Amino acid sequence: MPPLRYVILRHEHVSDAHYDLMFETLPGSMLATWRSVAWPIESPTPLLRLRDHRRLYLNYEGDLTGGRGSVQRIAEGTCHVEVGEQSVWTIRLLAGAMAHTLRLRQISNEQWQAEPA
């Protein structure tokens, strides 16, 4: 399977500026998306799981409709995503940012935690 794509967006001009971490799960899929207060993730960091986003965000920067702020691309590239047991995702960033591996673990409902693996 070819490498998957990812993008990290800085979401500003909203009440709480944050980062949106977006990953393909299969080639051409919608983007699995989490909100993070930090990027890069260098220690255990809380995440909020959001609904999957459209692929257009792989390339989009600028204002969002409906007064939802704006996004700026911080990092993009290819990755490998593995969804394991008990809602643990392992994501290896292969290109486009400092190469490293993240482990995302579901805590409850939309609450997740990310940490370097």
C-alpha positions in Angstrom: 0.0 0.0 0.0 1.4 3.5 -0.9 2.2 5.9 2.0 -0.8 7.8 3.3 -0.9 11.6 3.5 -1.3 13.8 6.5 -1.5 17.5 7.3 -1.1 19.6 10.5 -3.0 22.9 10.5 -2.8 25.8 12.9 -6.4 26.9 13.5 -6.6 30.6 14.5 -9.1 33.4 15.0 -11.3 31.1 17.1 -11.8 31.3 20.9 -9.0 28.7 21.6 -6.4 28.6 18.9 -5.2 25.0 18.4 -3.7 22.5 15.9 -5.7 20.1 13.8 -3.9 16.8 13.1 -5.4 15.1 10.0 -4.5 11.7 8.6 -5.7 9.5 5.8 -6.5 6.0 7.0 -6.6 4.5 3.5 -5.5 6.0 0.2 -8.1 8.6 -0.8 -10.1 8.4 2.5 -11.6 11.2 4.5 -9.1 12.6 7.1 -9.2 11.2 10.6 -8.9 14.4 12.7 -7.9 15.4 16.2 -7.6 18.8 17.9 -4.4 19.4 19.9 -3.1 22.3 22.0 0.5 21.6 21.0 2.6 20.7 18.0 5.0 19.1 17.8 3.9 16.6 20.4 6.9 15.9 22.6 5.2 14.7 25.8 1.7 13.2 26.7 -0.8 15.7 25.2 -4.6 15.6 25.4 -6.5 15.4 22.1 -10.1 15.9 21.1 -11.3 13.5 18.4 -13.3 15.5 15.8 -15.5 14.2 12.9 -13.5 13.1 9.8 -12.7 16.0 7.5 -12.8 16.4 3.8 -9.6 15.8 1.8 -9.5 19.4 0.6 -7.7 20.2 3.9 -4.6 18.4 2.7 -3.9 21.5 0.5 -6.1 24.3 1.9 -4.9 27.3 3.8 -6.9 30.4 4.6 -10.2 31.6 6.0 -13.0 29.1 6.8 -16.6 29.8 6.0 -19.2 30.8 8.7 -16.7 32.8 10.8 -14.9 29.6 11.9 -11.5 31.3 11.8 -8.6 30.4 9.5 -6.1 27.6 9.1 -2.4 27.6 8.2 -0.5 24.5 7.2 2.3 23.8 9.7 3.4 20.4 8.3 2.4 18.0 5.6 3.7 14.8 4.1 3.4 11.0 4.1 2.7 8.7 7.0 1.9 5.2 8.0 -1.2 4.6 10.2 -1.9 1.5 12.2 -5.1 1.1 14.1 -4.5 -1.4 16.9 -6.6 -3.0 19.6 -8.4 -1.0 22.3 -8.5 2.2 20.2 -4.7 2.7 20.0 -3.4 4.3 16.8 0.2 4.4 15.9 1.2 7.0 13.3 4.6 7.2 11.8 5.4 10.5 10.1 7.6 9.5 7.2 8.2 12.8 5.4 7.3 16.4 5.6 8.1 17.0 9.3 10.6 15.7 11.8 10.3 11.9 11.4 8.8 10.5 14.5 6.1 8.1 15.7 3.0 9.1 17.7 0.8 6.8 19.7 -2.8 8.0 20.1 -4.9 6.3 22.7 -8.7 6.8 23.3 -9.4 7.8 26.9 -13.2 8.2 26.7 -15.6 9.1 23.9 -13.9 12.0 22.1 -11.1 12.4 24.6 -7.7 11.0 23.5 -4.1 11.3 24.5 -1.1 11.5 22.2 2.5 10.7 23.1 5.7 10.1 21.3 6.3 6.4 20.8 
